[in-house]
Amino acid sequence: MLSKGKKLQYIIIFLALISITFYLLLKDYSPGQLYGLISKLNYSYLILGSILAFIYIICESMAFKIIFKRLGQKTKFLQLIKYSFIGFYFSAITPSSSGGQPMQMYFMKKDKIEISKSSLSIVLCLMGYQIALIILTTISSILNYNLLLEQTAKVKFLFILALISNLILLGFILGAVFSKRFFPKIIDFIFKKIINKIKFVKKKKEKRAKVDEVIEDYHRCSNLFKNSPKLLTIIIGIYILQLTIRFSITYIVSLAMNLNSASIIKFITIQALILFCVSSLPIPGGVGISEFLYITFFSILVSKELINNAALVNQIVVYYLPVLLGACIVIYAQWKIGKNKR
């Protein structure tokens, strides 16, 4: 579990990034212009977008429900929704989204779910998400091939970096799941020949032990797939649905701002490219970079006068509102744990 000091540090960094982003996007607007923007918004579409953002989060709860049912673990759906929002919140405030899954396991443990089952469920969800993201990004790249070629060197670098890091992560996942002999030998070689010789890498033995634990979790996934061969396909399908819902919110926000200058497919596929580019960066929630990429990619669809506003409103609905709700759920969950101790 993250210490209170680490939590506070990440929250301060996260809030600072949000503040800087808001300032950069709004610095050229007067209060009157901002009021004009707010008054022209179609709030019916914003409410619809907010509902979709909620559904996007609870899609993971559906995945948890299916996995826990296969593992013989009884859970309530509201309990699983709590885990999903906790994961989203801590992924948002920690670098590289590293805090989400450990905190989910922590709260699952507090709810008397065995670590062996919680770790397996999270590993399966991570695998499903990663494969779904790569599938949707591949489709989006094909449909927006010319748009990618027209981007600046910085954007192309972010895309290539994301491609390399996501393929490495997917390769690690698939290797750990389906190769019980060859893959551990590769890990052993990497540690002996590379990592152990790097002086600035500290606690090498502890890091190796953690990697071995992760590999063991993935091996257990392989056994689960043998008993439930359709399970991975179902989980991938849920995450494809989840990501499609998230990407479609951008289109709904464009309707709220009367910016519907392209099809929903165009909005979904461009938003997929944006999330993919941000996915490899060690920045909490990709704050700032997400808005920059929105402005860069959607400049072909949104006028220069409105692009900053659109980027900000989109992030508020897609990201900041769910983070705020997640924070409230974390506070309630922590309070309940403290109450039970007393």
Residue pairs with C-beta under 8 A, 6 or more apart in sequence:
1 102
1 103
1 106
2 10
2 90
2 94
2 99
2 102
2 103
7 93
10 93
10 94
10 95
10 99
10 284
11 93
13 93
13 284
14 92
14 93
14 284
14 285
14 287
17 283
17 284
17 285
17 287
17 288
18 287
18 320
20 288
21 287
21 288
21 291
21 315
22 312
24 288
25 291
25 308
25 309
25 311
25 312
26 34
26 308
26 312
28 308
29 37
29 308
37 309
40 257
40 258
41 256
41 257
41 313
42 255
42 256
42 257
42 258
43 256
44 256
45 252
45 253
45 255
45 256
46 253
46 256
46 313
46 317
48 252
49 249
49 252
49 253
49 256
49 317
49 318
50 317
50 321
52 245
52 246
52 248
52 249
52 252
53 246
53 249
53 317
53 318
53 321
53 322
54 322
54 325
55 245
56 242
56 245
56 246
56 249
56 322
57 81
57 84
57 85
57 88
57 322
57 326
58 81
58 84
59 238
59 239
59 241
59 242
59 245
60 83
60 84
60 87
60 125
60 238
60 239
60 242
61 77
61 80
61 81
61 83
61 84
62 238
63 124
63 125
63 128
63 235
63 238
63 239
64 75
64 80
64 83
64 84
64 121
64 125
65 75
65 77
65 80
66 231
66 234
66 235
66 238
67 120
67 121
67 124
67 125
67 231
67 235
68 74
68 75
68 80
68 113
68 117
68 121
70 224
70 227
70 228
70 231
71 117
71 120
71 121
71 224
73 113
73 114
73 117
75 113
79 111
82 107
82 329
82 333
83 104
83 107
83 108
85 322
85 325
85 326
85 329
85 330
86 100
86 103
86 104
86 107
86 326
86 329
86 330
86 333
87 100
87 101
87 103
87 104
88 100
88 322
88 323
88 326
89 100
89 323
89 326
89 327
89 329
89 330
90 99
90 100
90 102
90 103
90 104
90 330
91 97
91 98
91 99
91 100
91 101
91 285
92 284
92 285
92 319
92 323
92 326
93 99
93 284
93 285
93 323
94 100
94 284
95 282
95 283
95 284
96 281
96 282
97 285
101 122
101 126
104 118
104 122
105 115
105 118
105 119
105 122
107 333
108 118
109 115
109 118
110 337
116 220
119 217
120 217
120 220
120 221
120 224
123 214
123 217
123 218
123 221
124 221
124 224
124 231
124 232
124 235
125 235
125 239
126 173
127 173
127 177
127 221
127 232
127 235
128 232
128 235
128 236
128 238
128 239
129 239
129 242
129 243
130 166
130 169
130 170
130 173
131 170
131 236
131 239
132 236
132 239
132 240
132 242
132 243
133 166
133 239
133 243
133 272
133 275
133 276
133 279
134 166
134 167
134 170
135 236
135 240
136 240
136 243
136 244
136 247
136 272
137 166
137 272
137 273
137 276
139 269
139 272
140 268
140 269
140 270
140 272
140 273
140 276
141 148
141 273
143 265
143 269
144 269
144 270
144 273
147 270
147 297
147 300
148 156
148 159
148 273
151 159
151 296
151 297
152 296
155 277
155 293
155 296
158 277
158 278
158 280
158 281
158 289
158 293
159 273
159 276
159 277
161 280
162 276
162 277
162 278
162 279
162 280
163 276
164 280
165 279
165 280
166 276
166 279
166 280
173 218
175 182
175 183
175 186
176 183
176 214
176 215
176 218
176 219
177 218
177 219
177 221
177 222
177 225
178 222
180 219
180 222
183 215
184 215
187 211
187 212
187 215
191 204
191 208
191 211
195 201
195 204
195 207
195 208
196 204
201 207
224 231
225 231
225 232
243 272
243 275
244 268
246 271
246 275
246 318
247 267
247 268
247 269
247 271
247 272
247 275
248 264
248 267
248 268
249 314
249 317
249 318
250 267
250 268
250 270
250 271
250 314
250 318
251 260
251 264
251 267
251 268
252 317
253 310
253 313
253 314
253 317
253 318
254 260
254 261
254 267
254 301
254 302
254 310
256 313
257 306
257 309
257 310
257 313
259 301
259 302
259 306
259 310
261 301
261 302
262 301
266 301
267 301
270 297
270 298
270 301
273 297
274 290
274 293
274 294
274 297
275 290
277 289
277 293
278 286
278 289
278 290
278 293
279 286
281 289
283 289
285 319
285 323
290 315
290 319
291 311
291 312
291 315
294 307
294 310
294 311
294 314
294 315
295 307
295 308
295 311
298 307
298 310
298 311
299 307
302 310
